[in-house]
Each structure stands twice: as structure tokens, then as C-alpha cells.
């Protein structure tokens, strides 16, 4: 998975911000169209999109970035179906990337899933 840099959107011109603000106050219904197809977003995702639009409607500049899902060593080991001690050995060897939060190890879910897929492909 490629990390995407944050993206900044400049504040909207006042006339566009005003129209967007009116639309957001008139209805909570937000429809997202991708390639001409309407998509219903899960509530949390919809709320994040509406929050972004509201910030732009208020004349704010907004920045969007991604947050990787980090797992504890126990969660990562459970996901991979291995012991905690083996997982720690993988992180110590650099086989699995690890981030430290104080003295606690955190592993990105996507890295564990990638490791699992490489193990499966090696067995085949």
C-alpha cells in the first residue's frame, strides 16, 4: 500500500461557500457519485465527508490525510495466527515494520496482512 501525502483544499470562494452552506443546512442527505453511480456511505464516512464540506463552506482551508490502523502485538499475532513471541522476533528481525509508542510496539494492519499473503504464496 502506497502512503498518500496529505491533500490541502483551498477555501471556497464566498459565493460557492454560501451555496454549499445552504445545501448542508437544508438536508442531511448526502449522495456521492463515482463514475455516474450513486454510493451510500457508511454513517461515519458520511459524517467525515459532511464535516469536510462544512469546513469548506465556513471558508476554511481543509487538509485530508490517512491514518493507518495500528495493532498491538497481541492483536497482530492473533490476526496472523502466530504467537506473541514469534511476532516480536519478526519485528526484531525487521521482517515486520514496527512503530514504538513509548515502550509499546504497534504494527500496521496492512503490514501484517501483507506478511500473511507472502506466507500463503510461499506455501503454494
Secondary structure, DSSP 8 states (H G I E B T S, - for coil): ------EEE----HHHHHHHHHHHHH-S---EEETTEEE---HHHHHHHHHHHHHHHTT--EEE-----EE-HHHHHHHHTS-HHHHHHHHHTTSS--EEETTEEEEEHHHHHHHHHHHHHHH-
